[in-house]
Amino acid sequence: MTDPRAAGEGALAAIERTGVPFTRHADLPRARSLEEHAAHLGVAPADVTKTLVVRRSEDDYFFLLVPGGRKVSWKKVRAALGVNRLTMPGPDEAKEASGYERGTITPFGATHAWPVYADRTLVDPPGRRVSIGGGAHGVALVLAASDLVRVLDATVVDVTDPE
């Protein structure tokens, strides 16, 4: 039997259960840049949200939502979480922790309900719509940033700097 996450069906079912309005884009062409991907989605590059899987310790992970055009400040992440050390798992470990391959990772429908942290710039300015991975290559979900943070029960933190 095919894993529903492979086609993004797990993410779709999970976001549908939240009841928030969203648009699902499927069969997106492979983009050569952030700007090209944003254009395919009809959003600004800053509104393309990357989901990272980060390891705090053995079997303790979290999702980090990073807006386009921003880079993670690991010093800020460690300070916000009150930890001294964080690591980025390799592709196999990230898939095991989330259920999704790199490039498709989303908290929606993940195999574990890890905590979610969202950079503060994701919700500033208020009212913006953002995209997030849809659980499969060529799939993205677009929704209000405030809804994204609310339904994922994400903690908003200052953890990025401009690229």
PyMOL commands that set and color helices and strands:
alter all, ss='L'
color gray80, all
select helices_A, chain A and resi 4-7+9-18+34-41+45-47+74-81+91-98+120-123+145-151
alter helices_A, ss='H'
color red, helices_A
select strands_A, chain A and resi 22-25+49-57+60-67+70-72+116-119+129-133+140-144+155-157+160-162
alter strands_A, ss='S'
color yellow, strands_A
deselect
rebuild
show_as cartoon
